C-alpha cells in the first residue's frame, strides 16, 4: 500500500509543482512557530528532537492563536509542538506530498475531505481509541469506518453582512432567503450608496489564480447542497458522473451575475482575499462572500460594526439555511514516532477546558464536540451558532469533490464570467464541460 501511494504522490507532486494553491488565499505564505525560522525547514531540523511534534495547519487565519494555544500545552505538559501554517495560495496538499517524497513528513497534517484523503489512504493513524472520537460524530472516517481525522471546528458561510449598514438602509437580513430578496436589497443599497459611505454593495473576488477556493469551492458549494437535507447528495452525485442540473445551474449562474453586478469591479477582477476583506471590514461594502472564519480578522481592522451571516440563497424558492460543516481535519501520520503524543494533544484540545477555550474563544471556532458548553463570543460564529441551533444548515458536499477541481477546472470559469468573457449560457456550458473533463481525467 505504502509503495502504491508513494508512486501516486510522486506523480502528483510533479504535476502539482507548477500550480498554485489549495484552500488558501492568493499570495503564497507559510508560517511556523518561532522555533522554525524558515518556511521550508530541513528534515534534520524538524527531526532533531523526537519529542517535538510538527503540525501542518491549513488555516492561516488561526496561526497566531493556535501557536499561543500550543504554548499553553507546553506549559502544562512540557510537550513541544511546532505549528506550520500554510495558506496564502500555497498548494497545501502538494506541499505535504513534497514533504512525504523528501522523507520530511509532519507528525500531523491537514486534509480537507475525501478528495484530499485519497492521497493518504493507508498512511493515517487510527484515532478511534481517542477520547475526542467518542464526543463527536464529525470525526473523519476511512472506508472501513475508522476515525482517522480530528475535527477541530464547525464552520459556516453564505454571505456575510454589515448589520449596521443594512439597518441604516432599512434592509432586514431575514428577507435574504431568495434571489428576489437579494435583488431588492441590492437595489435599495445601491440607491443609498453615497449616503451610506459605500463604494460598492458587495465585496467579491473572482480572479482564479488567487480566489478559486472561494468561487470554485465555497460559492459552488451552494449549487451542490444549498437547500437540501443533509444526506441528499443529488447534485454531488451528478457531478461525480460528469453531469449538472442545467436548470439549477442556470439559477445559480443568474445569482452569481447579480453578485458581480453590484461588486467593486477592481476587487472582483483582480482582488486578493486581503483586498476583499479590507474593502468590507473598512465599511466600504455591505456584503462579503466569506464565512465565520472572518471573526479572527475583525480585530486587525478595528471592526466595530455588528455583522452576521445570511444564506447564499440563489433560488427563487426559500433557502433559509447556510452551509455548515467541518472545514478540515488533522490526521496523524501513522509512521510518526510521536503518534501517541499527537493523540494526547488532540484529546487535550477536545476535552480540556484550556483546549476548548482556546479553540472556541481564541481561535473563534464553533466546537464540534457535544460535551463542550463554551459558546462563541465573536459575532459571525455567534450568528452561525444560531443556524446550527435551529438546524438550518446544509452539508459541505464540495469538500468531497476531486482534488484540484476548483484550482484546475472550474475556478477560471467564475473569472471569465466576472470579466464578461462569457454570458450566463456560457457560464453553464463551460462549467459543465470543465466538470466533465475533471471527472474523466481523474478516473
Phi, psi and omega in degrees: 000313184297320180294322180294315179296319180299318178299318178297317182293321179300316179296315182295324182295319178298317181290321185280343186299334182266003185253158176260153177359147179239129171068027179213193182268204192278294190283126185298130174209143177221127182238147176236178176290172183297345178286338180250116190274344182230163181296315180256102183266136185294159179302318182299318181293320184287330186253012182301325179235119180297332182289342181276123177270137177246121181245123173265110182258137182260007181246092184300332185288343177254016184305307184294309180295329178292320177295323177295325180290317180290334174294322176294323178296322177295320179299321183280325190240343185083358182280123178275132176228126175261124179260124175245106183264125180250132179192202176060036178089358176297136175284096189297309181294322177297322179294315180294323176300320178296321176298317180298314181299324183272003183070028185240039187290132177290160178291321178229144182211162187264144167231152182253008181146192185299323180300318178288321186297332179303333177292335192237012178304124181091355182246006182251140181290149175287119180253011186296337180270002179285151179298324183298327185294338180271358186245009181205152173255015183254008175297143180283130183244146176277185185298334180274358180087012179275133178288120180234357182228135181269119177274126183249353183197158164249129178239156179215155181205164176190252171234120181272137186235154172273105186295328180294318179295316180298319179296318180296329181271353181079025179260123179271118182298339179288349177273356184272066183231017178198167177303314182297322179299317178290320180301316179295318180295316180297318180297319179296314181293322179298319181292335182250017187304314184295314182290337178272353180074028181265144171267339176199165179282320186236151173245103181231141178232127188233008179294120195291328181295335184250328192236019179304326182294329180280318182275304186286341176253295188293304180297315180298333179302330178291325174300319185289320188223359179302127178085357183261149172295146175301134183098343175274103185252031184310307187278332173293317179298320177298315180302317182291348172259009180076026184236159173227160170268107189295325180294314180293319180295326177294319175300315180298314180297324178296321179290319178300320178297322178298316176302313182298319182301326185255018181261157172296122190296316182296316178295320180301314187277321188225006185285150173270176174302316180298321177297314180299314181294315183300319181301314181286315184296334178273007176079019183270347174224160180271332186230153172217140182272067176219181185237204188288352175294347176293339182310317185291347181257351186299319181294327180298331181256009180054042180291126179243348181283154176284151182209163181202179181244136176239157178296146170276073190276094187268353183264161173286332176286155181300130174229100191262355185250174178238160175284122182218128182190181172289127181284331182189172182225156173257128177252154176255126179294124190294336180266006178293137175290347183253020186303315181292324177294325177296316180298320179297319179295317180297319177296322178297317179300319187276332189244338181276154179297320180294315181296314181296316179298319179298315181291317185278310187276312184278319179274351176073030183266162167258126187288138175270007187258128187294331182272000181276119181259002180284126181257150180298150177250342181277151194295319185285323175292327175295317177299315179299319181301329177295319177293319180296319182297325181268356179079013180272066180223155178237156186284154174271070179295337183297335183292344180264002176295160178304140179304132175086003184296319180289318184290321190254347186232302191265335185304317184287345175293320177295323178293315179299323178293319179296324181277001180062030174280340175225155177261190183301314179297322178293323177300313181294311184291324180289321176298319179299313182292323179292320177297317178299316180298316180299313183295320179297318185281344180255005178292000000 
